[in-house]
Amino acid sequence: MAVILDVKFDEFAKEYAERDRGYSYRSVLEDMAHVARDFAWAGFGMVNDGTGEPLEDWTDGWYYNCVCRENRIRVNAEATRAAFGSAGVDTFEWRGWIVWDASNPAGHAIAESVGRTLGDYPILDDERLSELEWDNACAMIDDLYTLPEGVEASDVIQKMPEVPHCSNCSSCDVEDAIAELEYSQCMDCATWIKTGEYRSERVCYDCADCEREGDCECIPNYVDGLRRMSLYPTASDLREIQRGCETCYPVRWPHGRAKLGV
């Protein structure tokens, strides 16, 4: 273990310092030693992310990646920091990476275990990843869509073939999922209405009432009847009601009777 300015380094930190980036090996170690002193540590260690690169840290408020990659960074960072913390090893963020006090003997086994585990499989905690994906999916749906009253984002996700955890990388067929819940949008105002299996051309009660002509009761009476059965009219239904109404027909289709010779 190299010692510079009374600071001990783990093997991965030394390996990283040896890489040719236009700086000498010693100058990189001296920079790390300076950082360790700032943390009041007697050692400086880095964690292999399984690919030979330093393990990225995650801090709430940082966002430089698509959600799916950000979730992986967060899960691995949380699990790694928790492992060090449970062993009483101090960690800190440096240049976006997790670094640790390599003067603490317990930290070496943890760093090696994390690197070895990530080399075999890229996620340290699948359960935590699934939790984040679910939460992100709910937030994405709430942010991008207005859902029917009483329907939660979780209800919609349960009708999807997979959790749409990232808007950049996942399809998000919210409309199809809501249709599975037997909702459709009003043709006129796009309000969600519970139409059951009957979804073609349906309009909400308010939009149907707007079709009323003057004081004529044909549309209100028809809509009230459907309302009692929890059904919704179609646009063609409303047209047919008014075509058969002596009051509405000449107003809506003023040339209709003339064409029929009435």
Contacts in CASP RR format, 6 or more apart in sequence:
PFRMAT RR
TARGET T0000
AUTHOR 0000-0000-0000
METHOD contacts of the structure
MODEL  1
MAVILDVKFDEFAKEYAERDRGYSYRSVLEDMAHVARDFAWAGFGMVNDG
TGEPLEDWTDGWYYNCVCRENRIRVNAEATRAAFGSAGVDTFEWRGWIVW
DASNPAGHAIAESVGRTLGDYPILDDERLSELEWDNACAMIDDLYTLPEG
VEASDVIQKMPEVPHCSNCSSCDVEDAIAELEYSQCMDCATWIKTGEYRS
ERVCYDCADCEREGDCECIPNYVDGLRRMSLYPTASDLREIQRGCETCYP
VRWPHGRAKLGV
1 8 0 8 1.000
1 9 0 8 1.000
1 10 0 8 1.000
1 11 0 8 1.000
1 14 0 8 1.000
1 102 0 8 1.000
2 8 0 8 1.000
2 9 0 8 1.000
2 14 0 8 1.000
2 29 0 8 1.000
3 9 0 8 1.000
4 26 0 8 1.000
4 29 0 8 1.000
4 30 0 8 1.000
4 33 0 8 1.000
5 30 0 8 1.000
5 33 0 8 1.000
5 34 0 8 1.000
5 37 0 8 1.000
6 42 0 8 1.000
7 32 0 8 1.000
7 33 0 8 1.000
7 36 0 8 1.000
7 37 0 8 1.000
7 41 0 8 1.000
7 42 0 8 1.000
7 43 0 8 1.000
7 44 0 8 1.000
7 103 0 8 1.000
8 42 0 8 1.000
8 43 0 8 1.000
8 44 0 8 1.000
8 102 0 8 1.000
8 103 0 8 1.000
9 17 0 8 1.000
9 29 0 8 1.000
9 32 0 8 1.000
9 43 0 8 1.000
9 44 0 8 1.000
9 45 0 8 1.000
9 102 0 8 1.000
10 44 0 8 1.000
10 45 0 8 1.000
10 46 0 8 1.000
10 102 0 8 1.000
10 108 0 8 1.000
10 111 0 8 1.000
12 45 0 8 1.000
12 46 0 8 1.000
12 47 0 8 1.000
12 48 0 8 1.000
12 54 0 8 1.000
12 111 0 8 1.000
13 29 0 8 1.000
13 32 0 8 1.000
13 44 0 8 1.000
13 45 0 8 1.000
13 46 0 8 1.000
13 99 0 8 1.000
13 102 0 8 1.000
14 29 0 8 1.000
16 28 0 8 1.000
16 46 0 8 1.000
16 54 0 8 1.000
17 25 0 8 1.000
17 28 0 8 1.000
17 29 0 8 1.000
17 32 0 8 1.000
18 25 0 8 1.000
21 28 0 8 1.000
32 44 0 8 1.000
32 45 0 8 1.000
33 44 0 8 1.000
35 44 0 8 1.000
35 94 0 8 1.000
35 99 0 8 1.000
36 42 0 8 1.000
36 43 0 8 1.000
36 44 0 8 1.000
36 101 0 8 1.000
39 90 0 8 1.000
39 92 0 8 1.000
39 101 0 8 1.000
41 90 0 8 1.000
41 101 0 8 1.000
41 102 0 8 1.000
41 103 0 8 1.000
42 101 0 8 1.000
42 103 0 8 1.000
43 101 0 8 1.000
43 102 0 8 1.000
43 103 0 8 1.000
44 99 0 8 1.000
44 101 0 8 1.000
44 102 0 8 1.000
45 99 0 8 1.000
45 100 0 8 1.000
45 101 0 8 1.000
45 102 0 8 1.000
45 111 0 8 1.000
46 54 0 8 1.000
46 55 0 8 1.000
46 97 0 8 1.000
46 98 0 8 1.000
46 99 0 8 1.000
46 100 0 8 1.000
46 111 0 8 1.000
47 54 0 8 1.000
47 55 0 8 1.000
47 80 0 8 1.000
47 97 0 8 1.000
47 98 0 8 1.000
47 99 0 8 1.000
47 100 0 8 1.000
47 111 0 8 1.000
47 114 0 8 1.000
47 115 0 8 1.000
48 54 0 8 1.000
48 55 0 8 1.000
48 111 0 8 1.000
48 114 0 8 1.000
48 115 0 8 1.000
48 118 0 8 1.000
49 55 0 8 1.000
49 56 0 8 1.000
49 76 0 8 1.000
49 115 0 8 1.000
49 118 0 8 1.000
50 115 0 8 1.000
50 116 0 8 1.000
50 118 0 8 1.000
50 119 0 8 1.000
51 118 0 8 1.000
51 119 0 8 1.000
54 97 0 8 1.000
54 98 0 8 1.000
55 76 0 8 1.000
55 77 0 8 1.000
55 80 0 8 1.000
55 97 0 8 1.000
55 98 0 8 1.000
55 114 0 8 1.000
55 115 0 8 1.000
55 118 0 8 1.000
56 73 0 8 1.000
56 76 0 8 1.000
56 77 0 8 1.000
56 96 0 8 1.000
56 97 0 8 1.000
56 98 0 8 1.000
57 73 0 8 1.000
57 77 0 8 1.000
57 93 0 8 1.000
57 96 0 8 1.000
57 97 0 8 1.000
57 98 0 8 1.000
58 70 0 8 1.000
58 73 0 8 1.000
58 74 0 8 1.000
58 77 0 8 1.000
58 78 0 8 1.000
59 93 0 8 1.000
63 70 0 8 1.000
64 70 0 8 1.000
65 73 0 8 1.000
66 166 0 8 1.000
66 168 0 8 1.000
66 169 0 8 1.000
67 136 0 8 1.000
67 140 0 8 1.000
67 165 0 8 1.000
67 166 0 8 1.000
67 167 0 8 1.000
67 168 0 8 1.000
67 169 0 8 1.000
68 133 0 8 1.000
68 165 0 8 1.000
68 166 0 8 1.000
68 168 0 8 1.000
68 169 0 8 1.000
68 170 0 8 1.000
71 129 0 8 1.000
71 132 0 8 1.000
71 133 0 8 1.000
71 136 0 8 1.000
71 165 0 8 1.000
71 166 0 8 1.000
72 122 0 8 1.000
72 123 0 8 1.000
72 129 0 8 1.000
74 132 0 8 1.000
75 123 0 8 1.000
75 124 0 8 1.000
75 125 0 8 1.000
75 128 0 8 1.000
75 129 0 8 1.000
75 132 0 8 1.000
76 114 0 8 1.000
76 118 0 8 1.000
76 122 0 8 1.000
76 123 0 8 1.000
76 124 0 8 1.000
77 98 0 8 1.000
78 125 0 8 1.000
78 128 0 8 1.000
79 114 0 8 1.000
79 124 0 8 1.000
79 125 0 8 1.000
79 128 0 8 1.000
80 91 0 8 1.000
80 98 0 8 1.000
80 110 0 8 1.000
80 114 0 8 1.000
80 124 0 8 1.000
81 91 0 8 1.000
81 98 0 8 1.000
83 110 0 8 1.000
83 113 0 8 1.000
83 114 0 8 1.000
84 90 0 8 1.000
84 91 0 8 1.000
84 100 0 8 1.000
84 107 0 8 1.000
84 110 0 8 1.000
85 91 0 8 1.000
87 104 0 8 1.000
87 106 0 8 1.000
87 107 0 8 1.000
87 110 0 8 1.000
88 104 0 8 1.000
88 106 0 8 1.000
89 100 0 8 1.000
89 101 0 8 1.000
89 104 0 8 1.000
89 106 0 8 1.000
89 107 0 8 1.000
89 110 0 8 1.000
90 100 0 8 1.000
90 101 0 8 1.000
90 104 0 8 1.000
91 98 0 8 1.000
91 99 0 8 1.000
91 100 0 8 1.000
91 101 0 8 1.000
92 98 0 8 1.000
92 99 0 8 1.000
92 100 0 8 1.000
93 99 0 8 1.000
100 107 0 8 1.000
100 110 0 8 1.000
100 111 0 8 1.000
101 107 0 8 1.000
102 108 0 8 1.000
114 124 0 8 1.000
117 124 0 8 1.000
118 124 0 8 1.000
123 129 0 8 1.000
130 163 0 8 1.000
132 165 0 8 1.000
133 163 0 8 1.000
133 165 0 8 1.000
134 154 0 8 1.000
134 157 0 8 1.000
134 163 0 8 1.000
134 165 0 8 1.000
136 165 0 8 1.000
136 166 0 8 1.000
137 153 0 8 1.000
137 157 0 8 1.000
137 163 0 8 1.000
137 164 0 8 1.000
137 165 0 8 1.000
138 152 0 8 1.000
138 153 0 8 1.000
138 154 0 8 1.000
138 157 0 8 1.000
139 153 0 8 1.000
140 164 0 8 1.000
140 167 0 8 1.000
140 172 0 8 1.000
141 147 0 8 1.000
141 153 0 8 1.000
141 156 0 8 1.000
141 157 0 8 1.000
141 164 0 8 1.000
141 172 0 8 1.000
141 174 0 8 1.000
142 153 0 8 1.000
144 167 0 8 1.000
144 172 0 8 1.000
144 174 0 8 1.000
145 174 0 8 1.000
146 192 0 8 1.000
147 153 0 8 1.000
147 156 0 8 1.000
147 178 0 8 1.000
147 192 0 8 1.000
148 178 0 8 1.000
148 181 0 8 1.000
148 183 0 8 1.000
148 192 0 8 1.000
148 193 0 8 1.000
148 194 0 8 1.000
149 192 0 8 1.000
151 178 0 8 1.000
151 181 0 8 1.000
151 183 0 8 1.000
151 192 0 8 1.000
155 181 0 8 1.000
156 174 0 8 1.000
156 177 0 8 1.000
156 178 0 8 1.000
156 181 0 8 1.000
157 163 0 8 1.000
157 164 0 8 1.000
157 177 0 8 1.000
159 176 0 8 1.000
159 177 0 8 1.000
159 178 0 8 1.000
159 180 0 8 1.000
159 181 0 8 1.000
160 173 0 8 1.000
160 177 0 8 1.000
162 170 0 8 1.000
163 170 0 8 1.000
164 170 0 8 1.000
164 171 0 8 1.000
164 172 0 8 1.000
178 184 0 8 1.000
178 192 0 8 1.000
179 199 0 8 1.000
182 194 0 8 1.000
182 195 0 8 1.000
182 196 0 8 1.000
182 197 0 8 1.000
182 199 0 8 1.000
183 192 0 8 1.000
183 193 0 8 1.000
183 194 0 8 1.000
183 195 0 8 1.000
183 196 0 8 1.000
184 192 0 8 1.000
184 193 0 8 1.000
184 195 0 8 1.000
184 199 0 8 1.000
184 202 0 8 1.000
185 191 0 8 1.000
185 192 0 8 1.000
185 193 0 8 1.000
186 192 0 8 1.000
186 193 0 8 1.000
186 202 0 8 1.000
186 203 0 8 1.000
186 204 0 8 1.000
186 207 0 8 1.000
187 201 0 8 1.000
187 202 0 8 1.000
187 203 0 8 1.000
187 207 0 8 1.000
187 235 0 8 1.000
188 203 0 8 1.000
188 204 0 8 1.000
188 207 0 8 1.000
188 210 0 8 1.000
188 235 0 8 1.000
189 204 0 8 1.000
189 206 0 8 1.000
189 207 0 8 1.000
191 204 0 8 1.000
191 206 0 8 1.000
191 207 0 8 1.000
193 202 0 8 1.000
193 204 0 8 1.000
193 232 0 8 1.000
194 230 0 8 1.000
195 202 0 8 1.000
195 232 0 8 1.000
198 231 0 8 1.000
198 232 0 8 1.000
200 234 0 8 1.000
201 234 0 8 1.000
201 235 0 8 1.000
201 236 0 8 1.000
202 232 0 8 1.000
202 233 0 8 1.000
202 234 0 8 1.000
203 232 0 8 1.000
203 233 0 8 1.000
203 234 0 8 1.000
203 235 0 8 1.000
203 238 0 8 1.000
204 232 0 8 1.000
205 223 0 8 1.000
205 226 0 8 1.000
205 227 0 8 1.000
205 232 0 8 1.000
208 219 0 8 1.000
208 223 0 8 1.000
208 232 0 8 1.000
208 233 0 8 1.000
208 238 0 8 1.000
209 219 0 8 1.000
209 220 0 8 1.000
209 223 0 8 1.000
211 219 0 8 1.000
211 238 0 8 1.000
211 242 0 8 1.000
212 219 0 8 1.000
212 220 0 8 1.000
213 219 0 8 1.000
213 242 0 8 1.000
213 247 0 8 1.000
213 248 0 8 1.000
213 251 0 8 1.000
213 252 0 8 1.000
216 245 0 8 1.000
216 247 0 8 1.000
216 248 0 8 1.000
218 241 0 8 1.000
218 242 0 8 1.000
218 244 0 8 1.000
218 245 0 8 1.000
218 247 0 8 1.000
218 248 0 8 1.000
219 238 0 8 1.000
219 241 0 8 1.000
219 242 0 8 1.000
219 248 0 8 1.000
222 233 0 8 1.000
222 237 0 8 1.000
222 238 0 8 1.000
222 241 0 8 1.000
223 233 0 8 1.000
226 232 0 8 1.000
226 233 0 8 1.000
241 248 0 8 1.000
242 248 0 8 1.000
242 249 0 8 1.000
242 252 0 8 1.000
243 249 0 8 1.000
243 252 0 8 1.000
243 253 0 8 1.000
249 256 0 8 1.000
249 257 0 8 1.000
250 256 0 8 1.000
250 257 0 8 1.000
256 262 0 8 1.000
END
